[in-house]
Amino acid sequence: MAMCSAVIMVMLDADAYGCAASALKGPLAERQRAALTRLLAVFDRVLPAIDDAYVSRYCTHLHKTAVLAAGVDDLRER
């Protein structure tokens, strides 16, 4: 795995975890919601470009975590 890929994976991991942890604690602030929206857009661009099977599976898991965090926050608004 290239160093760039490793750095991106670590950053996506930290961002996805942060969004999920915040969503589980309570409603996301507007700033957090904007960060989550940006994170999901990054996943949409990055996932198709990943050619390493392990990194692809791992990032797909992170993407699902971020999607679930958005879903939890959306349900709170109802």
All heavy atoms as a GROMACS GRO file, in nm:
protein
  585
    1MET      N    1   0.085  -0.116   0.000
    1MET     CA    2   0.000   0.000   0.000
    1MET      C    3   0.090   0.124   0.000
    1MET      O    4   0.184   0.134   0.077
    1MET     CB    5  -0.090  -0.002   0.124
    1MET     CG    6  -0.175   0.119   0.137
    1MET     SD    7  -0.292   0.122   0.276
    1MET     CE    8  -0.253  -0.011   0.379
    2ALA      N    9   0.059   0.216  -0.085
    2ALA     CA   10   0.138   0.339  -0.094
    2ALA      C   11   0.116   0.424   0.030
    2ALA      O   12   0.011   0.417   0.095
    2ALA     CB   13   0.100   0.416  -0.219
    3MET      N   14   0.216   0.505   0.062
    3MET     CA   15   0.207   0.592   0.179
    3MET      C   16   0.086   0.683   0.171
    3MET      O   17   0.016   0.703   0.269
    3MET     CB   18   0.337   0.673   0.192
    3MET     CG   19   0.338   0.764   0.311
    3MET     SD   20   0.323   0.668   0.462
    3MET     CE   21   0.378   0.783   0.579
    4CYS      N   22   0.059   0.737   0.054
    4CYS     CA   23  -0.056   0.826   0.037
    4CYS      C   24  -0.185   0.754   0.072
    4CYS      O   25  -0.271   0.808   0.140
    4CYS     CB   26  -0.060   0.879  -0.107
    4CYS     SG   27  -0.194   0.994  -0.136
    5SER      N   28  -0.199   0.630   0.025
    5SER     CA   29  -0.318   0.551   0.056
    5SER      C   30  -0.331   0.528   0.205
    5SER      O   31  -0.441   0.533   0.260
    5SER     CB   32  -0.313   0.417  -0.016
    5SER     OG   33  -0.316   0.435  -0.154
    6ALA      N   34  -0.220   0.501   0.271
    6ALA     CA   35  -0.223   0.477   0.415
    6ALA      C   36  -0.267   0.602   0.490
    6ALA      O   37  -0.348   0.595   0.583
    6ALA     CB   38  -0.086   0.431   0.464
    7VAL      N   39  -0.217   0.716   0.450
    7VAL     CA   40  -0.253   0.842   0.515
    7VAL      C   41  -0.402   0.871   0.493
    7VAL      O   42  -0.473   0.908   0.587
    7VAL     CB   43  -0.166   0.958   0.464
    7VAL    CG1   44  -0.219   1.092   0.512
    7VAL    CG2   45  -0.021   0.938   0.508
    8ILE      N   46  -0.449   0.851   0.372
    8ILE     CA   47  -0.591   0.874   0.343
    8ILE      C   48  -0.677   0.780   0.426
    8ILE      O   49  -0.778   0.822   0.484
    8ILE     CB   50  -0.619   0.856   0.193
    8ILE    CG1   51  -0.556   0.971   0.115
    8ILE    CG2   52  -0.768   0.849   0.164
    8ILE    CD1   53  -0.557   0.953  -0.035
    9MET      N   54  -0.638   0.654   0.436
    9MET     CA   55  -0.716   0.558   0.513
    9MET      C   56  -0.723   0.599   0.660
    9MET      O   57  -0.829   0.592   0.722
    9MET     CB   58  -0.658   0.418   0.499
    9MET     CG   59  -0.749   0.311   0.552
    9MET     SD   60  -0.701   0.145   0.507
    9MET     CE   61  -0.566   0.115   0.616
   10VAL      N   62  -0.612   0.642   0.716
   10VAL     CA   63  -0.610   0.684   0.857
   10VAL      C   64  -0.698   0.807   0.877
   10VAL      O   65  -0.774   0.815   0.974
   10VAL     CB   66  -0.465   0.712   0.904
   10VAL    CG1   67  -0.462   0.782   1.038
   10VAL    CG2   68  -0.387   0.582   0.910
   11MET      N   69  -0.692   0.901   0.785
   11MET     CA   70  -0.774   1.023   0.798
   11MET      C   71  -0.922   0.989   0.785
   11MET      O   72  -1.005   1.040   0.862
   11MET     CB   73  -0.732   1.126   0.695
   11MET     CG   74  -0.593   1.183   0.723
   11MET     SD   75  -0.534   1.294   0.595
   11MET     CE   76  -0.650   1.429   0.609
   12LEU      N   77  -0.958   0.904   0.690
   12LEU     CA   78  -1.098   0.865   0.674
   12LEU      C   79  -1.146   0.789   0.797
   12LEU      O   80  -1.258   0.809   0.843
   12LEU     CB   81  -1.116   0.780   0.548
   12LEU     CG   82  -1.100   0.852   0.415
   12LEU    CD1   83  -1.106   0.751   0.300
   12LEU    CD2   84  -1.205   0.960   0.399
   13ASP      N   85  -1.059   0.704   0.851
   13ASP     CA   86  -1.093   0.629   0.971
   13ASP      C   87  -1.122   0.723   1.088
   13ASP      O   88  -1.224   0.711   1.155
   13ASP     CB   89  -0.978   0.534   1.006
   13ASP     CG   90  -1.007   0.453   1.130
   13ASP    OD1   91  -1.087   0.359   1.120
   13ASP    OD2   92  -0.949   0.484   1.236
   14ALA      N   93  -1.035   0.819   1.109
   14ALA     CA   94  -1.053   0.913   1.220
   14ALA      C   95  -1.178   0.998   1.200
   14ALA      O   96  -1.255   1.019   1.295
   14ALA     CB   97  -0.930   1.003   1.232
   15ASP      N   98  -1.201   1.044   1.079
   15ASP     CA   99  -1.319   1.127   1.053
   15ASP      C  100  -1.448   1.046   1.069
   15ASP      O  101  -1.545   1.095   1.128
   15ASP     CB  102  -1.312   1.187   0.913
   15ASP     CG  103  -1.207   1.296   0.901
   15ASP    OD1  104  -1.156   1.342   1.005
   15ASP    OD2  105  -1.176   1.335   0.786
   16ALA      N  106  -1.450   0.924   1.016
   16ALA     CA  107  -1.570   0.841   1.027
   16ALA      C  108  -1.599   0.809   1.174
   16ALA      O  109  -1.713   0.816   1.220
   16ALA     CB  110  -1.554   0.713   0.945
   17TYR      N  111  -1.495   0.773   1.248
   17TYR     CA  112  -1.514   0.743   1.391
   17TYR      C  113  -1.564   0.867   1.465
   17TYR      O  114  -1.657   0.858   1.546
   17TYR     CB  115  -1.383   0.695   1.454
   17TYR     CG  116  -1.398   0.680   1.604
   17TYR    CD1  117  -1.462   0.568   1.657
   17TYR    CD2  118  -1.354   0.779   1.691
   17TYR    CE1  119  -1.480   0.556   1.795
   17TYR    CE2  120  -1.372   0.767   1.828
   17TYR     CZ  121  -1.435   0.656   1.879
   17TYR     OH  122  -1.454   0.645   2.014
   18GLY      N  123  -1.505   0.981   1.438
   18GLY     CA  124  -1.547   1.103   1.505
   18GLY      C  125  -1.692   1.137   1.478
   18GLY      O  126  -1.767   1.173   1.569
   19CYS      N  127  -1.734   1.123   1.354
   19CYS     CA  128  -1.874   1.150   1.318
   19CYS      C  129  -1.968   1.051   1.386
   19CYS      O  130  -2.072   1.090   1.438
   19CYS     CB  131  -1.891   1.146   1.167
   19CYS     SG  132  -1.816   1.285   1.078
   20ALA      N  133  -1.930   0.923   1.383
   20ALA     CA  134  -2.016   0.821   1.445
   20ALA      C  135  -2.025   0.842   1.596
   20ALA      O  136  -2.134   0.834   1.653
   20ALA     CB  137  -1.962   0.682   1.412
   21ALA      N  138  -1.913   0.868   1.660
   21ALA     CA  139  -1.914   0.889   1.805
   21ALA      C  140  -1.998   1.010   1.842
   21ALA      O  141  -2.076   1.007   1.938
   21ALA     CB  142  -1.771   0.906   1.856
   22SER      N  143  -1.986   1.116   1.766
   22SER     CA  144  -2.065   1.237   1.792
   22SER      C  145  -2.214   1.212   1.771
   22SER      O  146  -2.297   1.257   1.849
   22SER     CB  147  -2.019   1.352   1.701
   22SER     OG  148  -1.888   1.390   1.734
   23ALA      N  149  -2.248   1.139   1.665
   23ALA     CA  150  -2.389   1.109   1.637
   23ALA      C  151  -2.450   1.023   1.747
   23ALA      O  152  -2.568   1.038   1.780
   23ALA     CB  153  -2.402   1.040   1.502
   24LEU      N  154  -2.372   0.934   1.806
   24LEU     CA  155  -2.423   0.849   1.913
   24LEU      C  156  -2.443   0.927   2.043
   24LEU      O  157  -2.528   0.891   2.125
   24LEU     CB  158  -2.330   0.730   1.937
   24LEU     CG  159  -2.330   0.626   1.826
   24LEU    CD1  160  -2.223   0.520   1.853
   24LEU    CD2  161  -2.467   0.561   1.811
   25LYS      N  162  -2.367   1.034   2.062
   25LYS     CA  163  -2.378   1.114   2.184
   25LYS      C  164  -2.500   1.205   2.183
   25LYS      O  165  -2.553   1.239   2.288
   25LYS     CB  166  -2.253   1.198   2.204
   25LYS     CG  167  -2.132   1.117   2.244
   25LYS     CD  168  -2.013   1.206   2.263
   25LYS     CE  169  -1.890   1.124   2.294
   25LYS     NZ  170  -1.769   1.205   2.304
   26GLY      N  171  -2.541   1.247   2.067
   26GLY     CA  172  -2.655   1.338   2.058
   26GLY      C  173  -2.661   1.400   1.920
   26GLY      O  174  -2.583   1.366   1.832
   27PRO      N  175  -2.755   1.492   1.902
   27PRO     CA  176  -2.769   1.555   1.770
   27PRO      C  177  -2.640   1.625   1.727
   27PRO      O  178  -2.570   1.684   1.809
   27PRO     CB  179  -2.881   1.658   1.791
   27PRO     CG  180  -2.952   1.614   1.914
   27PRO     CD  181  -2.850   1.542   1.999
   28LEU      N  182  -2.609   1.613   1.599
   28LEU     CA  183  -2.490   1.679   1.546
   28LEU      C  184  -2.515   1.828   1.531
   28LEU      O  185  -2.623   1.870   1.490
   28LEU     CB  186  -2.453   1.621   1.410
   28LEU     CG  187  -2.411   1.474   1.406
   28LEU    CD1  188  -2.385   1.430   1.263
   28LEU    CD2  189  -2.289   1.451   1.493
   29ALA      N  190  -2.414   1.906   1.565
   29ALA     CA  191  -2.419   2.050   1.540
   29ALA      C  192  -2.408   2.071   1.389
   29ALA      O  193  -2.364   1.981   1.315
   29ALA     CB  194  -2.304   2.119   1.612
   30GLU      N  195  -2.445   2.187   1.344
   30GLU     CA  196  -2.440   2.217   1.200
   30GLU      C  197  -2.299   2.194   1.143
   30GLU      O  198  -2.284   2.140   1.033
   30GLU     CB  199  -2.484   2.360   1.174
   30GLU     CG  200  -2.505   2.391   1.028
   30GLU     CD  201  -2.609   2.303   0.962
   30GLU    OE1  202  -2.711   2.271   1.023
   30GLU    OE2  203  -2.586   2.263   0.845
   31ARG      N  204  -2.197   2.232   1.216
   31ARG     CA  205  -2.058   2.213   1.172
   31ARG      C  206  -2.027   2.065   1.156
   31ARG      O  207  -1.964   2.023   1.060
   31ARG     CB  208  -1.964   2.279   1.273
   31ARG     CG  209  -1.816   2.262   1.244
   31ARG     CD  210  -1.730   2.324   1.353
   31ARG     NE  211  -1.755   2.270   1.486
   31ARG     CZ  212  -1.706   2.154   1.531
   31ARG    NH1  213  -1.628   2.082   1.454
   31ARG    NH2  214  -1.732   2.112   1.653
   32GLN      N  215  -2.073   1.984   1.250
   32GLN     CA  216  -2.049   1.840   1.244
   32GLN      C  217  -2.126   1.776   1.128
   32GLN      O  218  -2.076   1.688   1.060
   32GLN     CB  219  -2.089   1.773   1.376
   32GLN     CG  220  -2.002   1.812   1.492
   32GLN     CD  221  -2.062   1.766   1.623
   32GLN    OE1  222  -2.180   1.789   1.649
   32GLN    NE2  223  -1.980   1.702   1.705
   33ARG      N  224  -2.249   1.823   1.109
   33ARG     CA  225  -2.330   1.770   1.000
   33ARG      C  226  -2.265   1.803   0.865
   33ARG      O  227  -2.263   1.721   0.774
   33ARG     CB  228  -2.471   1.828   1.006
   33ARG     CG  229  -2.567   1.758   0.913
   33ARG     CD  230  -2.709   1.798   0.938
   33ARG     NE  231  -2.742   1.772   1.077
   33ARG     CZ  232  -2.830   1.840   1.147
   33ARG    NH1  233  -2.894   1.940   1.093
   33ARG    NH2  234  -2.855   1.812   1.272
   34ALA      N  235  -2.210   1.924   0.853
   34ALA     CA  236  -2.141   1.963   0.730
   34ALA      C  237  -2.017   1.876   0.708
   34ALA      O  238  -1.988   1.834   0.596
   34ALA     CB  239  -2.104   2.111   0.735
   35ALA      N  240  -1.944   1.847   0.816
   35ALA     CA  241  -1.825   1.762   0.805
   35ALA      C  242  -1.865   1.621   0.761
   35ALA      O  243  -1.797   1.560   0.677
   35ALA     CB  244  -1.751   1.757   0.939
   36LEU      N  245  -1.974   1.570   0.813
   36LEU     CA  246  -2.021   1.437   0.775
   36LEU      C  247  -2.062   1.434   0.628
   36LEU      O  248  -2.030   1.339   0.555
   36LEU     CB  249  -2.137   1.394   0.865
   36LEU     CG  250  -2.197   1.256   0.842
   36LEU    CD1  251  -2.091   1.147   0.847
   36LEU    CD2  252  -2.306   1.230   0.945
   37THR      N  253  -2.129   1.538   0.583
   37THR     CA  254  -2.167   1.547   0.442
   37THR      C  255  -2.044   1.549   0.352
   37THR      O  256  -2.039   1.480   0.250
   37THR     CB  257  -2.254   1.673   0.418
   37THR    OG1  258  -2.371   1.663   0.499
   37THR    CG2  259  -2.293   1.688   0.273
   38ARG      N  260  -1.943   1.626   0.391
   38ARG     CA  261  -1.817   1.630   0.313
   38ARG      C  262  -1.749   1.493   0.314
   38ARG      O  263  -1.698   1.447   0.212
   38ARG     CB  264  -1.723   1.736   0.368
   38ARG     CG  265  -1.761   1.878   0.332
   38ARG     CD  266  -1.652   1.977   0.368
   38ARG     NE  267  -1.610   1.971   0.507
   38ARG     CZ  268  -1.667   2.039   0.607
   38ARG    NH1  269  -1.768   2.120   0.582
   38ARG    NH2  270  -1.621   2.027   0.730
   39LEU      N  271  -1.749   1.426   0.429
   39LEU     CA  272  -1.688   1.295   0.441
   39LEU      C  273  -1.756   1.195   0.347
   39LEU      O  274  -1.688   1.118   0.278
   39LEU     CB  275  -1.694   1.245   0.585
   39LEU     CG  276  -1.639   1.106   0.613
   39LEU    CD1  277  -1.490   1.099   0.582
   39LEU    CD2  278  -1.666   1.067   0.757
   40LEU      N  279  -1.886   1.195   0.343
   40LEU     CA  280  -1.959   1.104   0.254
   40LEU      C  281  -1.926   1.132   0.108
   40LEU      O  282  -1.912   1.040   0.028
   40LEU     CB  283  -2.109   1.112   0.281
   40LEU     CG  284  -2.153   1.055   0.415
   40LEU    CD1  285  -2.299   1.086   0.442
   40LEU    CD2  286  -2.128   0.905   0.422
   41ALA      N  287  -1.910   1.259   0.073
   41ALA     CA  288  -1.872   1.295  -0.064
   41ALA      C  289  -1.731   1.245  -0.096
   41ALA      O  290  -1.706   1.198  -0.208
   41ALA     CB  291  -1.881   1.446  -0.083
   42VAL      N  292  -1.641   1.252   0.000
   42VAL     CA  293  -1.505   1.201  -0.021
   42VAL      C  294  -1.509   1.050  -0.045
   42VAL      O  295  -1.444   0.999  -0.136
   42VAL     CB  296  -1.413   1.235   0.099
   42VAL    CG1  297  -1.281   1.158   0.091
   42VAL    CG2  298  -1.388   1.384   0.105
   43PHE      N  299  -1.586   0.980   0.035
   43PHE     CA  300  -1.599   0.836   0.015
   43PHE      C  301  -1.652   0.805  -0.125
   43PHE      O  302  -1.606   0.712  -0.191
   43PHE     CB  303  -1.690   0.772   0.120
   43PHE     CG  304  -1.621   0.738   0.248
   43PHE    CD1  305  -1.658   0.798   0.366
   43PHE    CD2  306  -1.520   0.643   0.251
   43PHE    CE1  307  -1.594   0.766   0.486
   43PHE    CE2  308  -1.456   0.609   0.370
   43PHE     CZ  309  -1.494   0.672   0.487
   44ASP      N  310  -1.751   0.882  -0.171
   44ASP     CA  311  -1.807   0.859  -0.305
   44ASP      C  312  -1.701   0.874  -0.413
   44ASP      O  313  -1.706   0.805  -0.514
   44ASP     CB  314  -1.923   0.956  -0.332
   44ASP     CG  315  -2.046   0.923  -0.250
   44ASP    OD1  316  -2.057   0.807  -0.200
   44ASP    OD2  317  -2.132   1.012  -0.234
   45ARG      N  318  -1.604   0.963  -0.392
   45ARG     CA  319  -1.497   0.983  -0.491
   45ARG      C  320  -1.384   0.881  -0.474
   45ARG      O  321  -1.327   0.835  -0.572
   45ARG     CB  322  -1.440   1.124  -0.479
   45ARG     CG  323  -1.530   1.232  -0.532
   45ARG     CD  324  -1.458   1.366  -0.545
   45ARG     NE  325  -1.376   1.403  -0.432
   45ARG     CZ  326  -1.416   1.475  -0.328
   45ARG    NH1  327  -1.540   1.518  -0.321
   45ARG    NH2  328  -1.332   1.506  -0.231
   46VAL      N  329  -1.352   0.847  -0.351
   46VAL     CA  330  -1.235   0.763  -0.323
   46VAL      C  331  -1.262   0.615  -0.344
   46VAL      O  332  -1.178   0.544  -0.401
   46VAL     CB  333  -1.185   0.790  -0.180
   46VAL    CG1  334  -1.081   0.688  -0.138
   46VAL    CG2  335  -1.130   0.931  -0.168
   47LEU      N  336  -1.376   0.566  -0.300
   47LEU     CA  337  -1.402   0.422  -0.304
   47LEU      C  338  -1.384   0.360  -0.444
   47LEU      O  339  -1.318   0.256  -0.456
   47LEU     CB  340  -1.540   0.390  -0.249
   47LEU     CG  341  -1.553   0.392  -0.097
   47LEU    CD1  342  -1.697   0.372  -0.055
   47LEU    CD2  343  -1.464   0.288  -0.034
   48PRO      N  344  -1.438   0.420  -0.550
   48PRO     CA  345  -1.420   0.357  -0.682
   48PRO      C  346  -1.274   0.354  -0.729
   48PRO      O  347  -1.239   0.273  -0.814
   48PRO     CB  348  -1.504   0.444  -0.775
   48PRO     CG  349  -1.597   0.519  -0.688
   48PRO     CD  350  -1.528   0.535  -0.557
   49ALA      N  351  -1.190   0.441  -0.676
   49ALA     CA  352  -1.052   0.450  -0.720
   49ALA      C  353  -0.957   0.356  -0.645
   49ALA      O  354  -0.842   0.340  -0.686
   49ALA     CB  355  -1.001   0.594  -0.705
   50ILE      N  356  -1.004   0.293  -0.541
   50ILE     CA  357  -0.917   0.205  -0.459
   50ILE      C  358  -0.901   0.071  -0.530
   50ILE      O  359  -1.000   0.004  -0.562
   50ILE     CB  360  -0.976   0.186  -0.318
   50ILE    CG1  361  -0.982   0.319  -0.247
   50ILE    CG2  362  -0.893   0.085  -0.240
   50ILE    CD1  363  -1.054   0.314  -0.114
   51ASP      N  364  -0.776   0.032  -0.552
   51ASP     CA  365  -0.750  -0.093  -0.622
   51ASP      C  366  -0.695  -0.203  -0.530
   51ASP      O  367  -0.675  -0.316  -0.573
   51ASP     CB  368  -0.659  -0.072  -0.742
   51ASP     CG  369  -0.524  -0.014  -0.703
   51ASP    OD1  370  -0.501   0.012  -0.583
   51ASP    OD2  371  -0.441   0.007  -0.793
   52ASP      N  372  -0.673  -0.173  -0.406
   52ASP     CA  373  -0.625  -0.270  -0.309
   52ASP      C  374  -0.748  -0.331  -0.239
   52ASP      O  375  -0.831  -0.259  -0.184
   52ASP     CB  376  -0.533  -0.201  -0.208
   52ASP     CG  377  -0.479  -0.296  -0.104
   52ASP    OD1  378  -0.554  -0.329  -0.010
   52ASP    OD2  379  -0.363  -0.337  -0.118
   53ALA      N  380  -0.760  -0.464  -0.240
   53ALA     CA  381  -0.879  -0.531  -0.187
   53ALA      C  382  -0.899  -0.502  -0.038
   53ALA      O  383  -1.012  -0.476   0.005
   53ALA     CB  384  -0.869  -0.681  -0.211
   54TYR      N  385  -0.793  -0.507   0.040
   54TYR     CA  386  -0.806  -0.481   0.183
   54TYR      C  387  -0.851  -0.338   0.209
   54TYR      O  388  -0.944  -0.313   0.287
   54TYR     CB  389  -0.674  -0.509   0.256
   54TYR     CG  390  -0.679  -0.464   0.401
   54TYR    CD1  391  -0.744  -0.542   0.495
   54TYR    CD2  392  -0.624  -0.343   0.442
   54TYR    CE1  393  -0.753  -0.502   0.628
   54TYR    CE2  394  -0.632  -0.302   0.574
   54TYR     CZ  395  -0.697  -0.381   0.666
   54TYR     OH  396  -0.706  -0.340   0.796
   55VAL      N  397  -0.786  -0.244   0.144
   55VAL     CA  398  -0.820  -0.103   0.164
   55VAL      C  399  -0.963  -0.076   0.118
   55VAL      O  400  -1.038  -0.004   0.183
   55VAL     CB  401  -0.720  -0.011   0.090
   55VAL    CG1  402  -0.762   0.136   0.101
   55VAL    CG2  403  -0.580  -0.030   0.146
   56SER      N  404  -1.003  -0.138   0.009
   56SER     CA  405  -1.139  -0.122  -0.041
   56SER      C  406  -1.242  -0.172   0.061
   56SER      O  407  -1.341  -0.103   0.090
   56SER     CB  408  -1.156  -0.196  -0.173
   56SER     OG  409  -1.287  -0.183  -0.220
   57ARG      N  410  -1.220  -0.291   0.116
   57ARG     CA  411  -1.312  -0.345   0.217
   57ARG      C  412  -1.316  -0.257   0.341
   57ARG      O  413  -1.422  -0.228   0.396
   57ARG     CB  414  -1.271  -0.487   0.256
   57ARG     CG  415  -1.313  -0.592   0.157
   57ARG     CD  416  -1.297  -0.734   0.212
   57ARG     NE  417  -1.166  -0.760   0.271
   57ARG     CZ  418  -1.060  -0.801   0.203
   57ARG    NH1  419  -1.066  -0.818   0.074
   57ARG    NH2  420  -0.945  -0.823   0.266
   58TYR      N  421  -1.198  -0.214   0.384
   58TYR     CA  422  -1.189  -0.132   0.504
   58TYR      C  423  -1.260   0.001   0.484
   58TYR      O  424  -1.340   0.045   0.568
   58TYR     CB  425  -1.042  -0.110   0.543
   58TYR     CG  426  -1.025  -0.050   0.679
   58TYR    CD1  427  -1.031  -0.130   0.792
   58TYR    CD2  428  -1.006   0.087   0.695
   58TYR    CE1  429  -1.017  -0.076   0.919
   58TYR    CE2  430  -0.992   0.142   0.821
   58TYR     CZ  431  -0.997   0.060   0.932
   58TYR     OH  432  -0.984   0.115   1.056
   59CYS      N  433  -1.234   0.066   0.372
   59CYS     CA  434  -1.296   0.195   0.346
   59CYS      C  435  -1.446   0.182   0.322
   59CYS      O  436  -1.523   0.271   0.356
   59CYS     CB  437  -1.228   0.265   0.228
   59CYS     SG  438  -1.067   0.332   0.272
   60THR      N  439  -1.489   0.070   0.265
   60THR     CA  440  -1.633   0.044   0.250
   60THR      C  441  -1.698   0.034   0.387
   60THR      O  442  -1.807   0.088   0.410
   60THR     CB  443  -1.657  -0.083   0.168
   60THR    OG1  444  -1.602  -0.063   0.037
   60THR    CG2  445  -1.804  -0.116   0.156
   61HIS      N  446  -1.631  -0.032   0.480
   61HIS     CA  447  -1.681  -0.041   0.618
   61HIS      C  448  -1.690   0.099   0.681
   61HIS      O  449  -1.790   0.133   0.745
   61HIS     CB  450  -1.591  -0.131   0.701
   61HIS     CG  451  -1.624  -0.133   0.846
   61HIS    ND1  452  -1.733  -0.197   0.897
   61HIS    CD2  453  -1.562  -0.073   0.951
   61HIS    CE1  454  -1.738  -0.178   1.029
   61HIS    NE2  455  -1.635  -0.104   1.064
   62LEU      N  456  -1.588   0.180   0.661
   62LEU     CA  457  -1.589   0.316   0.715
   62LEU      C  458  -1.702   0.397   0.654
   62LEU      O  459  -1.770   0.474   0.723
   62LEU     CB  460  -1.455   0.386   0.688
   62LEU     CG  461  -1.333   0.331   0.759
   62LEU    CD1  462  -1.209   0.405   0.712
   62LEU    CD2  463  -1.350   0.341   0.909
   63HIS      N  464  -1.723   0.380   0.523
   63HIS     CA  465  -1.832   0.451   0.455
   63HIS      C  466  -1.967   0.412   0.516
   63HIS      O  467  -2.051   0.497   0.544
   63HIS     CB  468  -1.829   0.420   0.305
   63HIS     CG  469  -1.940   0.483   0.229
   63HIS    ND1  470  -2.046   0.411   0.180
   63HIS    CD2  471  -1.961   0.613   0.195
   63HIS    CE1  472  -2.128   0.493   0.119
   63HIS    NE2  473  -2.080   0.615   0.126
   64LYS      N  474  -1.987   0.283   0.538
   64LYS     CA  475  -2.112   0.237   0.599
   64LYS      C  476  -2.130   0.295   0.739
   64LYS      O  477  -2.241   0.330   0.780
   64LYS     CB  478  -2.116   0.084   0.604
   64LYS     CG  479  -2.134   0.022   0.468
   64LYS     CD  480  -2.132  -0.130   0.477
   64LYS     CE  481  -2.145  -0.193   0.340
   64LYS     NZ  482  -2.139  -0.339   0.345
   65THR      N  483  -2.020   0.306   0.813
   65THR     CA  484  -2.026   0.366   0.946
   65THR      C  485  -2.071   0.512   0.937
   65THR      O  486  -2.156   0.556   1.015
   65THR     CB  487  -1.888   0.357   1.015
   65THR    OG1  488  -1.851   0.219   1.025
   65THR    CG2  489  -1.889   0.420   1.152
   66ALA      N  490  -2.016   0.585   0.842
   66ALA     CA  491  -2.054   0.726   0.824
   66ALA      C  492  -2.201   0.738   0.779
   66ALA      O  493  -2.272   0.826   0.825
   66ALA     CB  494  -1.961   0.792   0.723
   67VAL      N  495  -2.245   0.647   0.692
   67VAL     CA  496  -2.385   0.648   0.648
   67VAL      C  497  -2.477   0.622   0.767
   67VAL      O  498  -2.581   0.687   0.784
   67VAL     CB  499  -2.407   0.545   0.535
   67VAL    CG1  500  -2.555   0.523   0.508
   67VAL    CG2  501  -2.336   0.590   0.408
   68LEU      N  502  -2.440   0.528   0.851
   68LEU     CA  503  -2.520   0.498   0.970
   68LEU      C  504  -2.523   0.618   1.065
   68LEU      O  505  -2.628   0.649   1.125
   68LEU     CB  506  -2.467   0.375   1.042
   68LEU     CG  507  -2.494   0.242   0.971
   68LEU    CD1  508  -2.419   0.129   1.041
   68LEU    CD2  509  -2.643   0.212   0.966
   69ALA      N  510  -2.412   0.686   1.080
   69ALA     CA  511  -2.408   0.806   1.165
   69ALA      C  512  -2.503   0.912   1.111
   69ALA      O  513  -2.576   0.975   1.188
   69ALA     CB  514  -2.266   0.861   1.172
   70ALA      N  515  -2.505   0.930   0.980
   70ALA     CA  516  -2.598   1.027   0.919
   70ALA      C  517  -2.742   0.983   0.942
   70ALA      O  518  -2.829   1.066   0.972
   70ALA     CB  519  -2.569   1.040   0.770
   71GLY      N  520  -2.767   0.853   0.932
   71GLY     CA  521  -2.902   0.802   0.956
   71GLY      C  522  -2.947   0.824   1.099
   71GLY      O  523  -3.063   0.862   1.123
   72VAL      N  524  -2.859   0.801   1.194
   72VAL     CA  525  -2.892   0.822   1.336
   72VAL      C  526  -2.926   0.969   1.357
   72VAL      O  527  -3.026   1.002   1.423
   72VAL     CB  528  -2.775   0.779   1.427
   72VAL    CG1  529  -2.791   0.832   1.568
   72VAL    CG2  530  -2.762   0.628   1.427
   73ASP      N  531  -2.845   1.057   1.301
   73ASP     CA  532  -2.871   1.200   1.320
   73ASP      C  533  -3.001   1.241   1.251
   73ASP      O  534  -3.078   1.319   1.307
   73ASP     CB  535  -2.753   1.281   1.265
   73ASP     CG  536  -2.759   1.425   1.310
   73ASP    OD1  537  -2.764   1.448   1.434
   73ASP    OD2  538  -2.764   1.515   1.225
   74ASP      N  539  -3.029   1.187   1.134
   74ASP     CA  540  -3.155   1.219   1.065
   74ASP      C  541  -3.276   1.174   1.145
   74ASP      O  542  -3.376   1.244   1.153
   74ASP     CB  543  -3.158   1.154   0.927
   74ASP     CG  544  -3.066   1.220   0.827
   74ASP    OD1  545  -3.020   1.334   0.853
   74ASP    OD2  546  -3.037   1.159   0.723
   75LEU      N  547  -3.267   1.057   1.208
   75LEU     CA  548  -3.380   1.007   1.288
   75LEU      C  549  -3.406   1.095   1.409
   75LEU      O  550  -3.520   1.108   1.453
   75LEU     CB  551  -3.353   0.863   1.332
   75LEU     CG  552  -3.364   0.758   1.222
   75LEU    CD1  553  -3.320   0.621   1.274
   75LEU    CD2  554  -3.506   0.750   1.168
   76ARG      N  555  -3.303   1.155   1.463
   76ARG     CA  556  -3.321   1.244   1.578
   76ARG      C  557  -3.401   1.368   1.541
   76ARG      O  558  -3.468   1.427   1.624
   76ARG     CB  559  -3.185   1.288   1.633
   76ARG     CG  560  -3.124   1.186   1.720
   76ARG     CD  561  -3.026   1.252   1.815
   76ARG     NE  562  -2.974   1.153   1.905
   76ARG     CZ  563  -2.864   1.083   1.881
   76ARG    NH1  564  -2.794   1.105   1.772
   76ARG    NH2  565  -2.824   0.992   1.966
   77GLU      N  566  -3.391   1.411   1.416
   77GLU     CA  567  -3.459   1.532   1.372
   77GLU      C  568  -3.609   1.511   1.358
   77GLU      O  569  -3.684   1.606   1.355
   77GLU     CB  570  -3.401   1.580   1.240
   77GLU     CG  571  -3.261   1.634   1.253
   77GLU     CD  572  -3.208   1.688   1.121
   77GLU    OE1  573  -3.284   1.696   1.024
   77GLU    OE2  574  -3.089   1.722   1.118
   78ARG      N  575  -3.653   1.387   1.347
   78ARG     CA  576  -3.797   1.358   1.327
   78ARG      C  577  -3.876   1.371   1.452
   78ARG      O  578  -3.847   1.367   1.559
   78ARG     CB  579  -3.815   1.218   1.270
   78ARG     CG  580  -3.757   1.208   1.133
   78ARG     CD  581  -3.784   1.071   1.078
   78ARG     NE  582  -3.711   1.058   0.953
   78ARG     CZ  583  -3.710   0.951   0.882
   78ARG    NH1  584  -3.776   0.847   0.921
   78ARG    NH2  585  -3.642   0.944   0.772
   0.00000   0.00000   0.00000
